[in-house]
Amino acid sequence: MKIEVGSSVVYNGEEYQVVWIYGNGNVEIVKDGQHRKIELVQKGDLTQIRL
């Protein structure tokens, strides 16, 4: 699984979009439709659904 910026992913059962990937394995994700609140999670906690 290759997660890239722009990928749609699932985190805690909800769909997010990847906006930034750090070299240490952390990923910034946002949920569309809300106030673009950015969450910082571990790459291994995500499931990619489409690029």
Secondary structure in CASP SS format (residue, H / E / C, confidence):
PFRMAT SS
TARGET T0000
AUTHOR 0000-0000-0000
METHOD secondary structure of the structure
MODEL  1
M C 1.00
K C 1.00
I C 1.00
E C 1.00
V C 1.00
G C 1.00
S C 1.00
S E 1.00
V E 1.00
V E 1.00
Y E 1.00
N C 1.00
G C 1.00
E E 1.00
E E 1.00
Y E 1.00
Q E 1.00
V E 1.00
V E 1.00
W E 1.00
I E 1.00
Y C 1.00
G C 1.00
N C 1.00
G C 1.00
N E 1.00
V E 1.00
E E 1.00
I E 1.00
V E 1.00
K C 1.00
D C 1.00
G C 1.00
Q C 1.00
H C 1.00
R C 1.00
K C 1.00
I E 1.00
E E 1.00
L E 1.00
V E 1.00
Q E 1.00
K H 1.00
G H 1.00
D H 1.00
L C 1.00
T E 1.00
Q E 1.00
I E 1.00
R E 1.00
L C 1.00
END
